[in-house]
């Protein structure tokens, strides 16, 4: 799928988690619901860090473009080193390492560690990155015609305001993990979810997605998981734009209403 659909699916997924939490009598504070949805939307773009033409590659200028090249080479190296006899030869690393569940868990754990041990500035750094990605994904038409600096400023302001709100008593900095020193440990959860939702979305396309690596399937370590070929679509097709994106928006709206207790 393309960046906007990935971002919408990520936001909808977290709002759905919020609705489930409310249904189980453990509602999220509204700042956690909002911040988590934006973080998840941004994280749903991050697996394409292995593709130089992806939305994330231009999000941070030369820094993200260089990082994409490095991750692409790293992913390709891991693929070459681990591919089985039935895994095809490749010329690049797109849809390999960064499109797996271990990568999703690693990213979430790393972000949580930065938030917990990096203090306020660590939290701001993680939120800034994901706010910029969320803007690039959710507001892609406007972001593309705006200057990078304007998007970065909006991301920085969004991150600062969210932390200001979350830091207030009862607003969610210690949501789910309540022991002293565990503030913002929960931030890794929407990051893991966003990455996994990205992989599920890519699994619906023609190429499939090796999200279950390194679990062998059909004697292949990099098995491209997906539905039957007749049910798949091409990235950027009318199915994605005209059907899936409106569905994601509808599900996100229903999830938000459920999370806030208006329906249930």
ZIWO-V449583 format. One record per run of one state. SS is the DSSP state (H for helix, E for strand, - for the rest). FROM is the first residue (numbers start at 1). LEN is the number of residues. If there is no record, write none. Layout:
BEGIN
SS,FROM,LEN ; SS,FROM,LEN
END
This chain:
BEGIN
-,1,2 ; H,3,21 ; -,24,6 ; H,30,21 ; -,51,4 ; H,55,5 ; -,60,2 ; H,62,21 ; -,83,14 ; H,97,3 ; -,100,1 ; H,101,17 ; -,118,1 ; H,119,20 ; -,139,1 ; H,140,6 ; -,146,2 ; H,148,19 ; -,167,20 ; H,187,17 ; -,204,1 ; E,205,1 ; -,206,3 ; E,209,1 ; -,210,7 ; E,217,1 ; -,218,2 ; E,220,1 ; -,221,4 ; E,225,1 ; -,226,3 ; H,229,3 ; -,232,1 ; E,233,1 ; -,234,4 ; H,238,22 ; -,260,5
END
